[in-house]
Amino acid sequence: MSILIIDDVPVTRKIITSFLADGGFRDTVQAESAEDAFRILGLYADNSETPLPKIELIIMDIVLQGIDGIEACRMIKNHRRSADIPIVILTAYSSSEHIQTAFKAGAIDFLAKPVNKLELHARVRSILHFKSEVDRLREREHHLVETTRKLEQANVLLERLSNSDGLTGIPNRRYFDYMFKKLMASATRLAIPISLLMMDIDNFKLYNDTYGHLAGDDCLKLISGAIHDTIKRESDFIARYGGEEFAIVLFGVESDIAAGLAENIREHIFGLQIPHSSSMVSNWVTVSIGVVSCVPEPSVKPENMIAWADKALYMAKSHGKNHVVQFEHPGI
């Protein structure tokens, strides 16, 4: 770690360098002007990734040819690459006005010229100790910020995992209950239609018994993907309700369109031609879907919609499976 000495008088730079060496500060760098110092500090580097020279402290004369010490101090403190380096101003001026101007420009301390060796040693030790403590605190703060960021990322991931079905990756029953309640409340407040589709894979237990649970898992993934291929609006919501049952919420969709989408899902899954030799319906995997739609009144609760969709699903199963049935209720 180096101390940068900026002075346009070579003798002054030599004296300060000698004084610092006597105090044990032998790693010094000299600059004859502010422009020279900017190059040493890397302020002119085009590539922002260029490593910053390890300058721990700057000792700079307030009077320099070209850019003076006050302006140089301001420029150094305003650059992100050098903003944290403490600056000590050397001045032959005794007026407080000059010293105040230096402090406003970003200097941390000043030394009167001619420089007293013992005073120089004391000031440098004090400032370097102070900088060391500040750097340690900054590092601790950075570590805490990074730890907090990682913790937030972990919490987001944990929340996502807790809301997702581990097999298919779509929302699980827990998240469905939460989201459906919110969507129902919005539909009620806005007086717009909402539709719920409850879908069940026909004879899925027989499928698992015949092909094994790993094949059953693959089947569930394929069907989840088929639903996504059919239901593409961002406002629609798909969840694995449980086992081989899926729930699809269509926000702002009336009954005729909802029934049509349900039929598209049924046909798409049948068109996958997933073999099911044990099915009592077809040689391929099929699904049954119950549909309910309404513009919900405040008295219509999410559990009402789920119960009605379940009834329609039961009717689809009773009619021989591989069917779509709409729930008809005089009150909706």
Contacts in CASP RR format, 6 or more apart in sequence:
PFRMAT RR
TARGET T0000
AUTHOR 0000-0000-0000
METHOD contacts of the structure
MODEL  1
MSILIIDDVPVTRKIITSFLADGGFRDTVQAESAEDAFRILGLYADNSET
PLPKIELIIMDIVLQGIDGIEACRMIKNHRRSADIPIVILTAYSSSEHIQ
TAFKAGAIDFLAKPVNKLELHARVRSILHFKSEVDRLREREHHLVETTRK
LEQANVLLERLSNSDGLTGIPNRRYFDYMFKKLMASATRLAIPISLLMMD
IDNFKLYNDTYGHLAGDDCLKLISGAIHDTIKRESDFIARYGGEEFAIVL
FGVESDIAAGLAENIREHIFGLQIPHSSSMVSNWVTVSIGVVSCVPEPSV
KPENMIAWADKALYMAKSHGKNHVVQFEHPGI
1 27 0 8 1.000
1 54 0 8 1.000
1 55 0 8 1.000
1 56 0 8 1.000
2 27 0 8 1.000
2 28 0 8 1.000
2 29 0 8 1.000
2 53 0 8 1.000
2 54 0 8 1.000
2 55 0 8 1.000
2 56 0 8 1.000
3 20 0 8 1.000
3 25 0 8 1.000
3 27 0 8 1.000
3 28 0 8 1.000
3 29 0 8 1.000
3 55 0 8 1.000
3 56 0 8 1.000
3 57 0 8 1.000
3 58 0 8 1.000
3 59 0 8 1.000
3 124 0 8 1.000
4 28 0 8 1.000
4 29 0 8 1.000
4 30 0 8 1.000
4 31 0 8 1.000
4 37 0 8 1.000
4 40 0 8 1.000
4 41 0 8 1.000
4 55 0 8 1.000
4 57 0 8 1.000
4 58 0 8 1.000
4 59 0 8 1.000
4 60 0 8 1.000
4 85 0 8 1.000
5 13 0 8 1.000
5 16 0 8 1.000
5 17 0 8 1.000
5 20 0 8 1.000
5 28 0 8 1.000
5 29 0 8 1.000
5 30 0 8 1.000
5 31 0 8 1.000
5 59 0 8 1.000
5 60 0 8 1.000
6 31 0 8 1.000
6 32 0 8 1.000
6 33 0 8 1.000
6 34 0 8 1.000
6 36 0 8 1.000
6 37 0 8 1.000
6 58 0 8 1.000
6 59 0 8 1.000
6 60 0 8 1.000
6 61 0 8 1.000
6 64 0 8 1.000
6 69 0 8 1.000
6 72 0 8 1.000
7 13 0 8 1.000
7 16 0 8 1.000
7 30 0 8 1.000
7 32 0 8 1.000
7 60 0 8 1.000
7 61 0 8 1.000
7 64 0 8 1.000
7 90 0 8 1.000
8 32 0 8 1.000
8 33 0 8 1.000
8 61 0 8 1.000
8 64 0 8 1.000
8 65 0 8 1.000
9 61 0 8 1.000
10 32 0 8 1.000
12 61 0 8 1.000
12 90 0 8 1.000
12 113 0 8 1.000
13 30 0 8 1.000
13 32 0 8 1.000
15 115 0 8 1.000
16 59 0 8 1.000
16 115 0 8 1.000
16 120 0 8 1.000
17 28 0 8 1.000
17 30 0 8 1.000
19 115 0 8 1.000
19 117 0 8 1.000
19 120 0 8 1.000
19 121 0 8 1.000
20 26 0 8 1.000
20 28 0 8 1.000
20 120 0 8 1.000
20 124 0 8 1.000
21 28 0 8 1.000
22 117 0 8 1.000
22 121 0 8 1.000
23 121 0 8 1.000
25 124 0 8 1.000
29 40 0 8 1.000
29 53 0 8 1.000
29 55 0 8 1.000
31 37 0 8 1.000
31 40 0 8 1.000
33 64 0 8 1.000
33 65 0 8 1.000
33 66 0 8 1.000
33 67 0 8 1.000
34 60 0 8 1.000
34 64 0 8 1.000
34 66 0 8 1.000
34 67 0 8 1.000
34 68 0 8 1.000
34 69 0 8 1.000
34 71 0 8 1.000
34 72 0 8 1.000
34 75 0 8 1.000
35 66 0 8 1.000
35 67 0 8 1.000
37 58 0 8 1.000
37 60 0 8 1.000
37 72 0 8 1.000
37 76 0 8 1.000
38 44 0 8 1.000
38 72 0 8 1.000
38 75 0 8 1.000
38 76 0 8 1.000
40 53 0 8 1.000
40 55 0 8 1.000
41 52 0 8 1.000
41 53 0 8 1.000
41 55 0 8 1.000
41 76 0 8 1.000
41 79 0 8 1.000
41 81 0 8 1.000
41 82 0 8 1.000
41 85 0 8 1.000
42 50 0 8 1.000
42 52 0 8 1.000
42 53 0 8 1.000
42 81 0 8 1.000
42 82 0 8 1.000
43 75 0 8 1.000
43 76 0 8 1.000
43 79 0 8 1.000
43 81 0 8 1.000
43 82 0 8 1.000
45 81 0 8 1.000
52 81 0 8 1.000
52 82 0 8 1.000
55 82 0 8 1.000
55 85 0 8 1.000
56 85 0 8 1.000
56 128 0 8 1.000
56 131 0 8 1.000
57 85 0 8 1.000
57 86 0 8 1.000
57 87 0 8 1.000
57 88 0 8 1.000
57 124 0 8 1.000
57 127 0 8 1.000
57 128 0 8 1.000
57 131 0 8 1.000
58 76 0 8 1.000
58 85 0 8 1.000
58 86 0 8 1.000
58 87 0 8 1.000
58 88 0 8 1.000
59 87 0 8 1.000
59 88 0 8 1.000
59 90 0 8 1.000
59 111 0 8 1.000
60 69 0 8 1.000
60 72 0 8 1.000
60 73 0 8 1.000
60 87 0 8 1.000
60 88 0 8 1.000
60 89 0 8 1.000
60 90 0 8 1.000
61 69 0 8 1.000
61 89 0 8 1.000
61 90 0 8 1.000
61 91 0 8 1.000
61 113 0 8 1.000
62 68 0 8 1.000
62 69 0 8 1.000
62 70 0 8 1.000
62 89 0 8 1.000
62 90 0 8 1.000
62 91 0 8 1.000
62 93 0 8 1.000
62 98 0 8 1.000
62 102 0 8 1.000
63 69 0 8 1.000
63 91 0 8 1.000
63 92 0 8 1.000
64 72 0 8 1.000
67 75 0 8 1.000
69 89 0 8 1.000
69 105 0 8 1.000
70 101 0 8 1.000
70 102 0 8 1.000
70 105 0 8 1.000
71 105 0 8 1.000
73 87 0 8 1.000
73 89 0 8 1.000
73 102 0 8 1.000
73 105 0 8 1.000
73 106 0 8 1.000
73 107 0 8 1.000
74 105 0 8 1.000
74 106 0 8 1.000
76 82 0 8 1.000
76 83 0 8 1.000
76 85 0 8 1.000
76 87 0 8 1.000
77 83 0 8 1.000
77 87 0 8 1.000
77 105 0 8 1.000
77 106 0 8 1.000
84 134 0 8 1.000
84 135 0 8 1.000
84 138 0 8 1.000
86 108 0 8 1.000
86 109 0 8 1.000
86 127 0 8 1.000
86 130 0 8 1.000
86 131 0 8 1.000
87 106 0 8 1.000
87 107 0 8 1.000
87 108 0 8 1.000
88 107 0 8 1.000
88 108 0 8 1.000
88 109 0 8 1.000
88 110 0 8 1.000
88 111 0 8 1.000
88 123 0 8 1.000
88 124 0 8 1.000
88 127 0 8 1.000
89 99 0 8 1.000
89 102 0 8 1.000
89 107 0 8 1.000
89 109 0 8 1.000
89 110 0 8 1.000
89 111 0 8 1.000
90 110 0 8 1.000
90 111 0 8 1.000
90 113 0 8 1.000
90 115 0 8 1.000
91 98 0 8 1.000
91 99 0 8 1.000
91 102 0 8 1.000
91 110 0 8 1.000
91 111 0 8 1.000
91 112 0 8 1.000
91 113 0 8 1.000
92 112 0 8 1.000
92 113 0 8 1.000
93 99 0 8 1.000
94 112 0 8 1.000
99 110 0 8 1.000
102 110 0 8 1.000
103 110 0 8 1.000
108 127 0 8 1.000
109 123 0 8 1.000
109 127 0 8 1.000
111 119 0 8 1.000
111 120 0 8 1.000
111 123 0 8 1.000
162 174 0 8 1.000
163 171 0 8 1.000
163 172 0 8 1.000
163 174 0 8 1.000
163 175 0 8 1.000
163 178 0 8 1.000
164 170 0 8 1.000
164 171 0 8 1.000
164 172 0 8 1.000
164 175 0 8 1.000
165 171 0 8 1.000
165 172 0 8 1.000
165 239 0 8 1.000
165 240 0 8 1.000
166 172 0 8 1.000
167 217 0 8 1.000
167 220 0 8 1.000
167 221 0 8 1.000
167 240 0 8 1.000
168 220 0 8 1.000
168 221 0 8 1.000
168 224 0 8 1.000
168 225 0 8 1.000
168 240 0 8 1.000
169 224 0 8 1.000
170 224 0 8 1.000
170 228 0 8 1.000
170 238 0 8 1.000
170 239 0 8 1.000
170 240 0 8 1.000
171 179 0 8 1.000
171 237 0 8 1.000
171 238 0 8 1.000
171 239 0 8 1.000
171 240 0 8 1.000
172 239 0 8 1.000
172 240 0 8 1.000
173 239 0 8 1.000
173 240 0 8 1.000
173 241 0 8 1.000
173 242 0 8 1.000
175 239 0 8 1.000
176 237 0 8 1.000
176 239 0 8 1.000
176 241 0 8 1.000
176 247 0 8 1.000
176 249 0 8 1.000
177 302 0 8 1.000
179 237 0 8 1.000
179 239 0 8 1.000
179 249 0 8 1.000
180 196 0 8 1.000
180 237 0 8 1.000
180 247 0 8 1.000
180 249 0 8 1.000
180 302 0 8 1.000
180 305 0 8 1.000
180 306 0 8 1.000
181 302 0 8 1.000
183 194 0 8 1.000
183 237 0 8 1.000
183 249 0 8 1.000
183 251 0 8 1.000
184 194 0 8 1.000
184 296 0 8 1.000
184 300 0 8 1.000
184 301 0 8 1.000
184 302 0 8 1.000
184 305 0 8 1.000
186 251 0 8 1.000
187 193 0 8 1.000
187 194 0 8 1.000
187 251 0 8 1.000
187 252 0 8 1.000
187 295 0 8 1.000
187 296 0 8 1.000
188 296 0 8 1.000
188 297 0 8 1.000
188 298 0 8 1.000
188 300 0 8 1.000
191 295 0 8 1.000
192 251 0 8 1.000
192 252 0 8 1.000
192 295 0 8 1.000
193 252 0 8 1.000
193 253 0 8 1.000
193 254 0 8 1.000
193 255 0 8 1.000
193 293 0 8 1.000
193 294 0 8 1.000
193 295 0 8 1.000
194 249 0 8 1.000
194 250 0 8 1.000
194 251 0 8 1.000
194 252 0 8 1.000
194 253 0 8 1.000
194 293 0 8 1.000
194 294 0 8 1.000
194 295 0 8 1.000
194 296 0 8 1.000
194 305 0 8 1.000
195 249 0 8 1.000
195 250 0 8 1.000
195 252 0 8 1.000
195 253 0 8 1.000
195 254 0 8 1.000
195 255 0 8 1.000
195 257 0 8 1.000
195 258 0 8 1.000
195 291 0 8 1.000
195 292 0 8 1.000
195 293 0 8 1.000
196 247 0 8 1.000
196 248 0 8 1.000
196 249 0 8 1.000
196 250 0 8 1.000
196 291 0 8 1.000
196 292 0 8 1.000
196 293 0 8 1.000
196 305 0 8 1.000
196 306 0 8 1.000
196 308 0 8 1.000
196 309 0 8 1.000
197 247 0 8 1.000
197 248 0 8 1.000
197 249 0 8 1.000
197 250 0 8 1.000
197 258 0 8 1.000
197 261 0 8 1.000
197 262 0 8 1.000
197 265 0 8 1.000
197 289 0 8 1.000
197 290 0 8 1.000
197 291 0 8 1.000
197 309 0 8 1.000
198 241 0 8 1.000
198 245 0 8 1.000
198 246 0 8 1.000
198 247 0 8 1.000
198 289 0 8 1.000
198 290 0 8 1.000
198 306 0 8 1.000
198 309 0 8 1.000
198 310 0 8 1.000
198 312 0 8 1.000
198 313 0 8 1.000
199 227 0 8 1.000
199 245 0 8 1.000
199 246 0 8 1.000
199 247 0 8 1.000
199 248 0 8 1.000
199 262 0 8 1.000
199 265 0 8 1.000
199 287 0 8 1.000
199 288 0 8 1.000
199 289 0 8 1.000
199 290 0 8 1.000
199 313 0 8 1.000
200 244 0 8 1.000
200 245 0 8 1.000
200 246 0 8 1.000
200 287 0 8 1.000
200 288 0 8 1.000
200 289 0 8 1.000
200 313 0 8 1.000
200 317 0 8 1.000
201 207 0 8 1.000
201 219 0 8 1.000
201 220 0 8 1.000
201 223 0 8 1.000
201 244 0 8 1.000
201 245 0 8 1.000
201 285 0 8 1.000
201 286 0 8 1.000
201 287 0 8 1.000
202 279 0 8 1.000
202 281 0 8 1.000
202 285 0 8 1.000
202 286 0 8 1.000
202 287 0 8 1.000
202 288 0 8 1.000
202 317 0 8 1.000
202 321 0 8 1.000
202 322 0 8 1.000
203 276 0 8 1.000
203 278 0 8 1.000
203 279 0 8 1.000
203 280 0 8 1.000
203 281 0 8 1.000
203 321 0 8 1.000
204 216 0 8 1.000
204 219 0 8 1.000
204 243 0 8 1.000
204 244 0 8 1.000
206 276 0 8 1.000
206 278 0 8 1.000
206 279 0 8 1.000
206 280 0 8 1.000
207 215 0 8 1.000
207 216 0 8 1.000
207 219 0 8 1.000
207 276 0 8 1.000
207 278 0 8 1.000
207 279 0 8 1.000
207 285 0 8 1.000
208 215 0 8 1.000
208 216 0 8 1.000
209 278 0 8 1.000
210 276 0 8 1.000
210 277 0 8 1.000
210 278 0 8 1.000
211 219 0 8 1.000
219 274 0 8 1.000
219 285 0 8 1.000
220 240 0 8 1.000
220 243 0 8 1.000
220 244 0 8 1.000
222 272 0 8 1.000
222 274 0 8 1.000
223 246 0 8 1.000
223 269 0 8 1.000
223 272 0 8 1.000
223 285 0 8 1.000
223 287 0 8 1.000
224 238 0 8 1.000
224 240 0 8 1.000
224 246 0 8 1.000
226 265 0 8 1.000
226 268 0 8 1.000
226 269 0 8 1.000
226 272 0 8 1.000
227 238 0 8 1.000
227 246 0 8 1.000
227 248 0 8 1.000
227 265 0 8 1.000
228 238 0 8 1.000
229 268 0 8 1.000
230 261 0 8 1.000
230 264 0 8 1.000
230 265 0 8 1.000
230 268 0 8 1.000
231 238 0 8 1.000
231 248 0 8 1.000
231 250 0 8 1.000
231 261 0 8 1.000
231 265 0 8 1.000
233 250 0 8 1.000
235 251 0 8 1.000
235 252 0 8 1.000
236 248 0 8 1.000
236 249 0 8 1.000
236 250 0 8 1.000
236 251 0 8 1.000
236 253 0 8 1.000
237 248 0 8 1.000
237 249 0 8 1.000
237 251 0 8 1.000
238 246 0 8 1.000
238 247 0 8 1.000
238 248 0 8 1.000
238 249 0 8 1.000
239 246 0 8 1.000
239 247 0 8 1.000
239 248 0 8 1.000
239 249 0 8 1.000
240 246 0 8 1.000
240 247 0 8 1.000
241 247 0 8 1.000
247 309 0 8 1.000
248 261 0 8 1.000
248 262 0 8 1.000
248 265 0 8 1.000
250 257 0 8 1.000
250 258 0 8 1.000
250 261 0 8 1.000
253 261 0 8 1.000
253 293 0 8 1.000
254 293 0 8 1.000
255 291 0 8 1.000
255 293 0 8 1.000
255 294 0 8 1.000
255 326 0 8 1.000
258 291 0 8 1.000
258 293 0 8 1.000
258 326 0 8 1.000
259 291 0 8 1.000
259 324 0 8 1.000
259 326 0 8 1.000
260 324 0 8 1.000
262 289 0 8 1.000
262 290 0 8 1.000
262 291 0 8 1.000
262 324 0 8 1.000
263 324 0 8 1.000
265 287 0 8 1.000
265 289 0 8 1.000
266 286 0 8 1.000
266 287 0 8 1.000
266 288 0 8 1.000
266 289 0 8 1.000
266 322 0 8 1.000
266 323 0 8 1.000
266 324 0 8 1.000
269 285 0 8 1.000
269 286 0 8 1.000
269 287 0 8 1.000
270 282 0 8 1.000
270 284 0 8 1.000
270 285 0 8 1.000
270 286 0 8 1.000
270 287 0 8 1.000
270 322 0 8 1.000
271 284 0 8 1.000
272 284 0 8 1.000
272 285 0 8 1.000
273 284 0 8 1.000
274 284 0 8 1.000
274 285 0 8 1.000
275 283 0 8 1.000
275 284 0 8 1.000
275 285 0 8 1.000
276 282 0 8 1.000
276 283 0 8 1.000
276 284 0 8 1.000
276 285 0 8 1.000
276 286 0 8 1.000
277 283 0 8 1.000
279 285 0 8 1.000
279 286 0 8 1.000
280 321 0 8 1.000
281 320 0 8 1.000
281 321 0 8 1.000
281 322 0 8 1.000
282 322 0 8 1.000
286 321 0 8 1.000
286 322 0 8 1.000
287 322 0 8 1.000
288 313 0 8 1.000
288 316 0 8 1.000
288 317 0 8 1.000
288 321 0 8 1.000
288 322 0 8 1.000
288 323 0 8 1.000
288 324 0 8 1.000
288 325 0 8 1.000
289 313 0 8 1.000
289 316 0 8 1.000
289 323 0 8 1.000
289 324 0 8 1.000
289 325 0 8 1.000
290 309 0 8 1.000
290 310 0 8 1.000
290 312 0 8 1.000
290 313 0 8 1.000
290 315 0 8 1.000
290 316 0 8 1.000
290 324 0 8 1.000
290 325 0 8 1.000
290 326 0 8 1.000
290 327 0 8 1.000
291 309 0 8 1.000
291 312 0 8 1.000
291 324 0 8 1.000
291 325 0 8 1.000
291 326 0 8 1.000
291 327 0 8 1.000
292 305 0 8 1.000
292 308 0 8 1.000
292 309 0 8 1.000
292 312 0 8 1.000
292 326 0 8 1.000
292 327 0 8 1.000
292 329 0 8 1.000
292 332 0 8 1.000
293 326 0 8 1.000
293 332 0 8 1.000
294 300 0 8 1.000
294 305 0 8 1.000
294 332 0 8 1.000
296 305 0 8 1.000
300 332 0 8 1.000
308 327 0 8 1.000
308 329 0 8 1.000
308 332 0 8 1.000
309 327 0 8 1.000
311 327 0 8 1.000
312 325 0 8 1.000
312 326 0 8 1.000
312 327 0 8 1.000
313 325 0 8 1.000
315 325 0 8 1.000
316 323 0 8 1.000
316 324 0 8 1.000
316 325 0 8 1.000
319 325 0 8 1.000
END
